[in-house]
Amino acid sequence: MTLPLDLIMFGALIAFILMGYPVAFTIAGVATGFALLGWALGDFSIQFMGAMGQRFFGVLTNPVLTAIPLFVLMGVILEKSRIAEDLLETMGRLFGRMRGGLGVSVVLVGALLAASTGIVGATVVAMGLIALPTMLRNGYDPKLASGMVCTAGTLGQIIPPSTLLIILADVMSNAFQQAQYAQGKFSIETISVGQTFAAAMVPGLLLVAVYCAYIVLRAWLFPNDAPAMRENVEQPSAVEIASAIVPPILLIVAVLGSILGGIASPNEAASVGAIGAILLAGRRLGISPRLILAATAALIVLAFAAAAFPVRLQRSDVTPAGYVLAAGYAGLALFALGVVLRILTAAFKAGLLRASLLSTLTVTSMIFATILMASFFSLVFVGLGGEDRVHEILKDMPGGPTGALIFAMLFVFVLGFFLDFVEISVILLPVLIPPLILMGIDPIWLTVLIAVNLQTSFLTPPFGFSLFYLRGAAPREITTGQIYRGVVPFIGLQIVAVAILWAFPVIATWLPRLLY
């Protein structure tokens, strides 16, 4: 009887990861070991390994994945420049006087930080240090308060621009192409990052609405769980609200608007986001707000003017007016560059620049090391017949495509208890998704379902990352058990959101169809 090496390989990977070994090295080690074992037993052709170099080159030059470092840099700079503190303080003072108002403010700030930073760990830690003690002082139930902080922090996974969505866009695009090739189509369609962002936008806002509705309903039914603020705080003025909320919203509009409007590629939009984050950080570094506003205005004018009246100096028919325009464009660019360099100099002296770059390199290296080794793992897994086995399992599921999709979603949900979203996305999904698409399931809708499902992996005990982040930042009186019990209702709300998306696919598909 032939050993099912593909299944044993997958089980071994989960076992070694649970033992605490570094993920990238674990994936590489398991793939190498089973490639050699399969070769020795005659179940694996070593010629498959000849494709590994080409796969690695494809990952490192992928125009979608190369946007990740800039998006990470944008988020890290915003996190280090303490944007979250301003938002939390202002929103808390704005909503705190209503029952459940502090909880609503935590969710809304989580949504704004998700769309501007997208870094789950930073958001959870910031709110755990600032909002959680405030909620406890004002009589909030510790379990509810802990659950709200963990859940609001994970919105960075579903609300674009998100690293999860960028990785999913690449994985789903490749899977969609494979499915079309299998159907005999050679004039293929692809799934872009813009489509993925557009598809996730409304479901992300739906999650925010579901969380807020739950908090307000619970505060109404159980007033002692989420009372109004007991502390006397001054209501923020319109100027304070605008100064805290408008800058991140403008950054969000600039980044997402340029992608969804087809004006910029993900890399270009990420560059806009990184420059915008640097300008926002200037306020914290003592740079004159008027100077920052002038530089921002210069860049906006430059973008619109250059698009409306482009100048190409290499052409022979450039008019004198063209040279004047070119000089004006150069002046605007040099002025903005001077302000950015001034902010970077101040950031370097304050230690912000070094910390931001180090954090960006660490996160980016972790993500790319995992993706590269997962590509190696999937190569060996396919060579051992794992892809065909997954196809057969899904095809034999009772209930046809619906049964196969239910099985796939439950499988991803259970794996979320043990594995990180990156590992699930780049190891499991490339073999799980093509057969589902071949069964006629809409790839855009499927992407959003999986994204919401993977977001839940940050909340599910025992290895939910948000739980660990909050455990490290929470006050001593908050126990690990309270954190675990606090997220249970929100995991239920995630399942409700998946059910709503399942029942009404148009929630995820109408905006991409409208824009693309």
N, C-alpha and C positions, 0 to 999 in steps of 0.2 A: 504494500500500500504506500503510495507516494505521500510524503509529509506535506501539509499545506503551509509551505514556508512563508507565503505572503501574509497569511493570518498570524502565524507565529511571530513574524517580523513586526507587525503592527502592535501586537500585544507586548513584545519585548520593549518597543520604543516607549509605550506608556509606562511600563514598569520601571525602566531606568530613569525616566523623567521624574516619576514620583519619588524615587530614591534621592533626588536633589542634585543630580549631576547637571552641569551647564548644558542648556538645551542644544545649542549648535553642535557642541562636541558629541553629545549623546546621539543626535541624529546621524552625524557623520560616522560615528563608531558602529552603530547598529547597521547602517547601510553597507559599510565596508565588510563587517562580519558576515552578513547574510549573502552578500555578493560572492564572497569567497566560498561560503558553505554551499550555496546553490551551484556554483561552478564545479565544486568537488563532487556534488551529487548528480551532476548532469542536468539540473533544472534551470540553469541560468547561463546564457551565452555571454562570455566576457567581452564580446564585441560591442555590447551595449555601452560599455564604459567609454568607447570612442566618441560618444555624443556629449560627454560631460563638459568638455572645454567649450563647445559651442553653446551649451545651455548656460554656463556661467557668464560667457560673453554677452549672451542675450539679456540676462538679468541686469548686468552692470551697465548696459547701454540702453535699457528700456526707457523710453521717454516719459512713461508714466511714473515709474518708480524713482527716477532721478529727481522728481519734485519733492520727495519725502524729506531730504535734509533741509530744504528751505522752509517747508511748512513747520518742521520741528524747531528750526531756529526762530521762526516767528513766534511760536508758542512759548518757547523758553524765555525769550527776551520780555514778552508781555508778563510772564509769570515772575521773573526776577525783578521787574520794574513795579511790582505791587499794584497792578491794575485791579486784581481781585479784591484787595482790601477796600479800595475806594468804592467799588460796586456794592460789596456786602454792607458796608456802613450806610451808604446812601439808601439802598433798597430796604434795609432793615428799619431805618427811620421813617421811610415812606409808608410801608405796609404794616409796621409793628403794632399799631393800635387796634387792628382788627384781629378777631380770633383766627388763629392759624396764619396770621400775616407774616410772621417770621419764617415759617415753613415755606410759604408761597414765595417770599423774597429769595430764599435759598435756592429754590427750583429755578426761578427766573434768572438769577445770577449764574447758576450752573449752565443754563441754556446760552446766555451771552458769552460766558467763558468758553463753552464748547465751540461756538462759532468763531471765536477769535483765537483761542490758544489750542484747543483740541487735546490737551494733555490731561489725562484722567488723574494721574498721581498728584500733579501740582494742584489741581482744582480741589480734590478731596482733602489734601493736607491743609490748604489755605482755609477752606471752610471748616475743617475740623479744629483748627487753631482759633478761628475768629468767631464763626457763627455758632458752633456747638456750645461753647461756654455761655454765650449770650442766651441761647434757648434754654439751657439748664437753669440759669439764674432767674429766668422769667417763668419757671414752672412747667416747662415742656416735659412730657414723658421721655425718659432717657432712650428707650427703645425706638420710639418714633423719631426723635431727633437724630439718632445715629443712622437710622434707615434713610432719612431724607438726605443727609449729607452724602452717604455712599451713593445713593441713586442719582442725585443731581450731578455728582462728579462724573458718572458714567455717560452722561449725555454727550460728552466729547467723542464718543464712538459712533454715534448715529447722526448727529447734526454736522453737516459739512462746514468747512473742510476738515476731514478726519483721515488719519493714517489708515484706519480700518477700511474706509471706503475707497481709498486709493489702491490699497492692496486687493480689495475685492473687485474693483474695476478691472485690474489687470488679470486676475484669476478668471473672472467671469468672461472677459473678452476672449481669452485663450480657449476656455471651455466651449464657448459659443462657436468659435471657429472650428474646433474639432468636431462638434456636432454637425455643422454644415458640411464639412468634408465627408463625414460618414454618410450623410444623406445624398452625396454625389453632387453637391453644389460647389462650384469653384469661383463663382462671383459672390464673394461672401460679404456679410455685414459684420460690423464690430460694435462693441460697447465702449463708449468713451467715459473718461472721468466726469465730464460735464453731465452726461446722461445719468450717471450714478449719483452725482451730487443732487441733481434735480429730482430724481426719484426718492431720495432720502429726506428731502427738505420737508415735505408735508407730513410724512410719518414721524419725523423728529419733533415737529411742532405738536402733532397729535399726542405723543408721549408726554410732552410738557403739560398739555391741557389735562390729560388723564391724571397725572401726578397732582396738579394743583386742585382739581376737582375732588380727588380723594382726601387731600389735606383739609380743604374747606369743609367737606362733608363730615370728616372725623371730628373736626373742631366743633361742629354744630351738634353732633350726636354725643360727643364726650368732651365737654368744655375743659375739663381738667387736663386732658392730654395735650392741648395746643391753645393755651389761653392767650389773651391779648397781652402786650408788654406791660409789665408792672413798673418798669423804670420810666422816669420822666425824661424824654428826649425831645429835642427841638425838631420840628418838622423841617425837612430840607427845603431850601428855596428852589425856585425854578432854575436859577443859574447853577446851583450845586448839582441838581439832577441832570441838567444838560451836560455839565463838565465831566460827570462820571459816566454817563451812558452814551452820549453822542460820539465821542472818539472811537470806542470799540465798534459801534454800529457802522460808522463810516468805513472803518477798516474792513468789516465784514462785507459791506456792499461793494467795496472796491475789489476784493478778492473774488467773492462768489459772483458778483455781477459781471466781471471780466470773463470768467469761465463760462457761466450760463449764457451770456450774450454772444459767445463765440468770438469775443475780441482778443482773448489771450489764451495761450495753451496753459496747462497746469504749471509748467515750469515758470512761465512768465508771470502768472498770477501769484505764484509762491514768492517770486522776487518782489512783486508789489507789496505783498503781505509783510515780507521781512523788512523792507524799507519803511513801511508804515509803522511797524512795531518799533523800529529804531526811533522814529520821530515821536511816537507816543512816550517812549522811555525818556526822551529828552526833558519832559516836565519834571520827572523825579531826579534828574541829574543837575538841576539848577539852570538849564538853558531857558532863555526868555521865551515865554509862550508866543509872543508876537513874532519872533524869529521863526519858530516852528510853524506857525500858521502861514507865514509868508512863504516858507519853503514848500509846504503842502500845496498852497495855492499855485506856486510856480510849476510844480509837477503836474497838477490837474490841468492847468492852462496848456502846458507843453503837450500832454497826452491828447487833448481834444484838438488843439491847433494843428499838431503834426498829422493827426488822422484826417482832418478836414482839408488842410493845405499842405500836402507833403512836398518836400524839396529833395531833389536828387541831384547833388552837385556833380556827379560823374557824367551827367548828360551834357551834350554840347549846346543844347538850346535853353540853358538856364538864363532867365532874365535878371536885370538888376534887382527887381523886387524879390526874386528868389533868394539872391544873396543877402538881402536885408532880413528876410524871414529866417534864413539859416543862422545869421548872426544873432537874431533874437532868440531862436531856439537854443543855440549854444549858451547864450547868457543865462537863460532860465535854468538849463541843466547844470551849469557851473555854480550858480548860486545855491541850488538845492544840494549839489554835491558838497559844497563848502559847509553847509549846515549839518549834513549827515556826518561829515568828517569831524566836525566840532563835537557832535554828540558822541561819536565813537571814541574820541580822545578823552572826553569826560567819563565815559563808561569804562575805558581802560584804566584810568586813574582810580576809579571807585571799585575796581575788581569785578564789575558787572560783565564786561566783555569776555574776560577769560572764563568766568564761571559759565556764561551762556554757551560759548564755543565748546567747552569741555563737555557740558551736558548734551549738546547737540551731537557731538562726535560719539559719545557713549551710546545714546539712544539709536542713532543711525547705524552704528556698527552692529549693535544687537539685532536690529531688524534685518539688515542685509546679510549678516552671517546666518541667521535663521532661514531666510529665503534661499540663499545659495545651497545650504546643506539640505533643505527640503527638496530642492530640485534634484540633488543627488539621490535622496531617499526615494523620490517618486520614480526616478529612472530605474532603480533596482526593483522597486515594487512592481512596476509595469513588466520588467523583464522576468519576474517570478510568476507572472500571470495574475497579479492582483487586480489589474484593471478589468480583465474579463470576468473575474469572480464578482466584483462589485456590480458589473452590468447584469450578471445572471441573478444576483440577489435581488436587485431592484426590479428586474423584469418578472421574477417569480412572486413578488409581493401581492397578496390579495388586495383587490380594490383598484388594480391598474395604476395609472399615473397618480391618483390621489393617495392610494395606499403607499406607493413608493415615496411620495413627498412627505407624508406623515412619518414614515420610518426615518427618512433622512433628517427631518427636523428634530425628531426625538433623539437620534444618534448624536447630532451636533449639540443639542441641549445637554445630554448626559456627559459628553466629552468636555463641555464647558466647566464641569465641576473639577476637572483635573488639569486641563491644558489651557494655555494662553491662546488668545484669538489669533495671533500670528501663526502659531503652530497649526491650529485647526485650518486656517485659511490656506496655507501654502502646502500642507501635507495631505489633508483629507479632501478638501473641496475639488482639487484638479481631477480626482478620479470619481468623485461622487456626482459632480454637476453635469458632465456631458450626457450620461444616460437619461437624466431628468429632462434636459432640453430636448433630447431625441423623442421623448414621450409627449412633447407638445407643450411643455410648461414655459410660460413667458420668462425669458432670462432677466428682464428688468425687475419684474415683480419678485422673482426668486431671489435676486440680489438683496432686495430690501428685507424680505422675510429672514434671510440668513443674517443680515446685519443686525436686526433687532434681536434675533436669537443669540448671536455672538456677544452682543452687548450684555446679555444676561450673565455670561460667563464671568464678568467682573463682580457679580453680586452673589453667586452661588457658593455656599460653604462646601468643602473646607478650604478651598484654594482661591477663592475670589480675591482678585488683587485689590479692589476697593476696600475690602474688609481689612486687609493687612495695612493699607495706607492709613486708614482711619485709626486702627489700633495703635499705630506709632504716634499719631498726632492727638488722640483723644485725651481728655483729663483722666486722672487716675480713678475717679469714681465710676467711670464707664467700664463695664466688664466686657470681655470677649463674648460671653453669652448674650448680653444685651444687644451687642452689634449684630450677632447672627440672627437673633429673633426679630430685630428691627427691620431687617431687609426682606423678611419673608413676605409681608403684604405687597412689597414693591416688586418682588419676583412674580407674584400673582398678577399684578398690574401689567407686567411685561407680557405674560401669557395672554392676558386680555387684549393687549395691543396687537399681538400676533394674530389672535382670532379675528379681530376687526379687519386687519389687513388681508387675512385669508378670505373673509366674507365679502370684502369690498376692494378688489385689486386696483380699482380705478384710483384709489388714494395714492398709490405709488406710481401709477403709469400715466396719469393725465398730464402732469407737468412736463415730463420728458417728451411726450408726443406733441405737446403744444410748442415747445422750444425747438425740437429737433425733427 
